[in-house]
Amino acid sequence: MRFRSIASGSNGNCIFTDTSNTRILVDAGISCKRIEQGLNTLGLTGQELSAILVTHEHSDHIQGLKILEKHCHVPLYGTAGTLQAIKDNDKEGVLDGSLFHIIRPGQDFLIGDYTVQAIRTSHDAADPCAYRLTAEEKSVAVMTDLGIWTREQAEALQGLQGILLEANHDIRMLEAGSYPYVLKRRILSDFGHLSNEMSGKLLDRILGPDLSFALLGHLSEENNYPDIALMSVRGEIDASDSPWKSSDFRIEVAGRYESSDIFEI
């Protein structure tokens, strides 16, 4: 299995994973051109995608979806609320509804070599979720856009080999920054985004002998820096009572405009 972040940040998210037979995108929140460029670096094109999984309908997760679907006709998976919100926003009727597949959080479904589990998240969208993807006895997850995390979510993420996990903001930078008060409250709410510290606490809960990498994703462009995110997340892990430390696995920040390394597991 391969895993790569093509882009991850507050202005666009697109994650890729594949086996020799199945190729999946999680979100298409950058331009179709950038998605194709990212796939080209892997020796692939959009026409070769097996599926697109959508976490929710916000533009930084579906920006390139219409054009990509228009040209490539890829099966699209999401919760009922997310797919309905996408349909409602498709005023031009570009998207082919026959490609839509409704999935239910907590219930596994199959896409080629992958067994996929949608994990319900708390975010101010219609029906958001995260995803755990398992193939060849290996599991990865994409977990972003959640104001809080729960014990149930942490349990659903046990035994991973890799994860892209939201570390959206530094609380002090957000509180002192230029965002309007209403927007600050939204981000800090239970339906907003995960702070660096909360990201570190969740990562600490799911650490285990099999985890080889964690990519910190969906960083705010104005309220975070990669070095601060890394320091804060590592600090939470190293200060805990867990036998695992941040040096026991690879931890990096997913780039906003450039692809990550290819992680092979």
C-alpha positions as CSV (number, residue, x, y, z in Angstrom):
1,M,0.0,0.0,0.0
2,R,1.1,3.5,-0.8
3,F,0.0,6.8,0.9
4,R,0.6,10.4,0.0
5,S,-0.8,13.8,0.7
6,I,-1.1,15.7,-2.5
7,A,-2.1,18.8,-0.6
8,S,-3.3,19.5,2.9
9,G,-4.2,22.9,4.4
10,S,-7.0,25.3,5.2
11,N,-7.3,26.2,1.5
12,G,-7.3,22.7,0.0
13,N,-7.0,19.0,0.8
14,C,-6.4,15.9,-1.3
15,I,-5.0,12.6,-0.1
16,F,-4.1,9.5,-2.1
17,T,-3.7,5.9,-1.3
18,D,-3.4,2.8,-3.5
19,T,-2.5,-0.9,-3.9
20,S,-1.5,-2.5,-7.1
21,N,-5.2,-2.8,-8.1
22,T,-7.1,0.0,-6.4
23,R,-6.5,3.8,-6.3
24,I,-8.4,6.1,-4.0
25,L,-8.6,9.8,-3.4
26,V,-9.8,11.2,-0.1
27,D,-11.2,14.6,-0.9
28,A,-10.7,16.7,-4.0
29,G,-10.3,20.2,-2.5
30,I,-7.7,21.6,-4.9
31,S,-8.0,22.3,-8.6
32,C,-8.4,19.4,-11.0
33,K,-5.1,20.5,-12.7
34,R,-3.3,20.2,-9.4
35,I,-4.9,16.8,-8.7
36,E,-3.8,15.5,-12.1
37,Q,-0.3,16.9,-11.5
38,G,-0.1,15.1,-8.1
39,L,-1.3,11.8,-9.7
40,N,1.1,12.2,-12.6
41,T,4.0,12.2,-10.1
42,L,2.8,8.7,-9.1
43,G,2.6,7.6,-12.7
44,L,-1.2,7.8,-12.8
45,T,-4.0,9.9,-14.2
46,G,-7.5,10.7,-12.9
47,Q,-8.9,8.2,-15.4
48,E,-7.3,5.4,-13.3
49,L,-8.9,6.3,-10.0
50,S,-11.1,3.6,-8.5
51,A,-13.0,6.0,-6.2
52,I,-13.2,9.4,-4.5
53,L,-14.1,9.5,-0.8
54,V,-15.5,12.8,0.4
55,T,-15.3,13.8,4.0
56,H,-17.7,16.7,3.7
57,E,-19.0,19.4,1.3
58,H,-16.8,22.4,2.3
59,S,-15.0,23.9,-0.7
60,D,-11.5,23.1,0.6
61,H,-12.5,19.4,0.2
62,I,-14.4,19.4,-3.0
63,Q,-13.1,22.4,-5.1
64,G,-11.8,20.2,-7.9
65,L,-14.6,17.6,-7.8
66,K,-16.8,18.8,-10.6
67,I,-14.2,19.1,-13.2
68,L,-12.5,15.9,-12.2
69,E,-15.8,14.0,-12.3
70,K,-16.7,15.7,-15.6
71,H,-13.6,14.3,-17.3
72,C,-13.0,11.1,-15.3
73,H,-16.4,9.8,-14.1
74,V,-15.0,8.3,-10.9
75,P,-17.4,6.6,-8.4
76,L,-18.0,9.0,-5.5
77,Y,-18.5,7.9,-1.9
78,G,-19.9,10.0,1.0
79,T,-22.5,10.1,3.7
80,A,-26.1,10.8,2.7
81,G,-26.0,14.3,4.1
82,T,-22.7,15.1,2.4
83,L,-23.8,13.8,-1.0
84,Q,-27.1,15.7,-0.8
85,A,-25.2,18.9,0.0
86,I,-23.0,18.4,-3.0
87,K,-26.0,17.8,-5.2
88,D,-27.7,20.9,-3.9
89,N,-24.7,23.0,-4.7
90,D,-24.3,21.6,-8.2
91,K,-26.5,24.2,-9.8
92,E,-25.2,23.5,-13.3
93,G,-25.9,19.7,-13.0
94,V,-22.4,18.7,-13.8
95,L,-22.2,15.8,-11.5
96,D,-23.6,12.4,-12.5
97,G,-25.8,11.1,-9.7
98,S,-25.4,7.5,-10.8
99,L,-21.8,7.7,-9.6
100,F,-22.9,8.6,-6.0
101,H,-22.6,5.9,-3.4
102,I,-24.0,6.6,0.1
103,I,-22.0,5.2,3.0
104,R,-22.9,5.0,6.7
105,P,-20.5,5.7,9.5
106,G,-19.5,2.6,11.5
107,Q,-20.3,0.2,8.6
108,D,-17.5,-1.2,6.6
109,F,-17.7,-1.1,2.8
110,L,-15.5,-2.4,0.0
111,I,-13.7,-0.6,-2.8
112,G,-11.5,-3.1,-4.7
113,D,-8.7,-4.2,-2.4
114,Y,-9.8,-1.8,0.4
115,T,-12.1,-2.2,3.3
116,V,-13.2,1.3,4.3
117,Q,-14.8,2.5,7.5
118,A,-16.3,6.0,7.8
119,I,-15.9,7.5,11.2
120,R,-18.4,10.2,12.2
121,T,-16.8,13.6,13.1
122,S,-18.0,16.8,14.7
123,H,-17.8,19.6,12.3
124,D,-20.2,22.3,11.0
125,A,-21.0,20.5,7.8
126,A,-24.1,18.5,6.7
127,D,-22.9,15.0,7.7
128,P,-19.1,14.9,8.0
129,C,-16.8,11.9,8.5
130,A,-13.2,10.7,8.5
131,Y,-12.0,7.5,6.9
132,R,-10.0,4.4,7.9
133,L,-8.8,2.3,4.9
134,T,-7.5,-1.2,5.2
135,A,-5.8,-3.4,2.6
136,E,-3.2,-6.1,2.6
137,E,-3.6,-6.2,6.4
138,K,-2.4,-2.6,6.7
139,S,-4.5,0.4,7.7
140,V,-4.2,4.1,7.2
141,A,-6.6,6.9,8.1
142,V,-7.5,10.5,7.2
143,M,-8.9,12.4,10.2
144,T,-9.5,16.1,9.7
145,D,-12.1,18.8,10.3
146,L,-13.3,17.9,13.8
147,G,-13.8,20.3,16.7
148,I,-13.3,17.6,19.3
149,W,-12.3,13.9,19.4
150,T,-14.0,11.1,21.3
151,R,-13.1,7.8,22.9
152,E,-15.0,6.0,20.2
153,Q,-13.0,7.8,17.5
154,A,-9.7,6.9,19.2
155,E,-10.8,3.3,19.4
156,A,-11.7,3.3,15.7
157,L,-8.1,4.4,15.0
158,Q,-6.2,1.8,16.9
159,G,-3.7,-0.4,15.1
160,L,-2.9,2.0,12.3
161,Q,0.3,2.0,10.2
162,G,-0.2,5.6,9.2
163,I,-2.5,8.6,9.6
164,L,-3.0,12.1,8.3
165,L,-4.4,14.0,11.3
166,E,-5.6,17.5,11.6
167,A,-3.4,20.0,13.6
168,N,-5.2,23.1,12.4
169,H,-4.2,25.9,14.8
170,D,-2.2,27.2,17.6
171,I,-4.7,28.4,20.2
172,R,-2.7,31.5,21.2
173,M,-2.1,32.5,17.6
174,L,-5.8,32.2,16.8
175,E,-6.9,34.1,19.9
176,A,-4.5,37.0,19.2
177,G,-4.9,37.0,15.4
178,S,-7.0,39.1,13.0
179,Y,-10.0,36.7,12.6
180,P,-13.4,38.1,13.5
181,Y,-14.6,37.0,16.9
182,V,-17.4,34.9,15.4
183,L,-14.9,33.0,13.3
184,K,-12.6,32.4,16.2
185,R,-15.5,31.0,18.2
186,R,-16.5,28.8,15.4
187,I,-12.9,27.3,15.0
188,L,-12.6,26.8,18.8
189,S,-16.0,25.2,19.1
190,D,-16.8,21.5,19.3
191,F,-17.8,21.8,15.6
192,G,-14.7,23.6,14.4
193,H,-11.1,22.4,14.0
194,L,-8.6,20.5,16.1
195,S,-5.8,22.5,17.8
196,N,-2.2,21.4,17.8
197,E,-2.5,20.3,21.5
198,M,-5.7,18.3,20.9
199,S,-4.1,16.7,17.9
200,G,-1.2,15.6,20.0
201,K,-3.5,14.2,22.7
202,L,-5.4,12.1,20.1
203,L,-2.2,10.9,18.4
204,D,-0.9,9.9,21.8
205,R,-4.0,7.8,22.4
206,I,-3.6,5.8,19.2
207,L,0.2,5.2,19.3
208,G,1.3,1.6,19.1
209,P,4.0,-0.7,17.8
210,D,2.6,-0.7,14.3
211,L,2.3,3.0,13.6
212,S,5.2,4.1,11.3
213,F,4.1,7.6,10.3
214,A,1.8,10.5,11.1
215,L,1.3,13.5,8.8
216,L,-0.1,16.6,10.5
217,G,-2.6,18.1,8.1
218,H,-5.1,20.9,7.5
219,L,-2.9,23.6,9.1
220,S,-4.3,27.1,9.2
221,E,-2.4,29.5,6.9
222,E,-2.8,32.3,9.4
223,N,-3.0,30.6,12.8
224,N,-0.3,28.0,12.7
225,Y,3.3,27.3,11.6
226,P,4.7,23.8,10.7
227,D,7.4,24.1,13.4
228,I,4.8,25.1,16.0
229,A,2.5,22.2,15.1
230,L,5.4,19.7,15.3
231,M,6.7,21.0,18.6
232,S,3.2,21.1,20.2
233,V,2.2,17.6,19.0
234,R,5.5,16.1,20.0
235,G,5.3,17.8,23.3
236,E,1.9,16.3,24.1
237,I,3.2,12.8,23.3
238,D,6.4,13.1,25.2
239,A,4.7,14.5,28.3
240,S,2.2,11.7,28.5
241,D,2.5,8.5,30.5
242,S,2.5,6.4,27.3
243,P,5.5,4.1,26.7
244,W,5.6,5.5,23.2
245,K,7.5,8.7,22.4
246,S,7.4,11.0,19.4
247,S,10.8,9.7,18.3
248,D,9.4,6.2,17.9
249,F,7.8,7.0,14.6
250,R,8.0,9.4,11.7
251,I,6.0,12.6,12.2
252,E,5.9,15.4,9.6
253,V,3.7,18.2,8.4
254,A,1.8,17.7,5.1
255,G,2.5,20.5,2.7
256,R,-0.1,23.0,1.7
257,Y,1.1,23.3,-1.9
258,E,3.4,20.3,-2.4
259,S,3.0,16.6,-2.1
260,S,4.4,14.7,0.8
261,D,6.8,11.8,0.4
262,I,5.3,8.5,-0.7
263,F,4.8,6.3,2.4
264,E,4.9,2.6,1.5
265,I,3.6,0.2,4.2
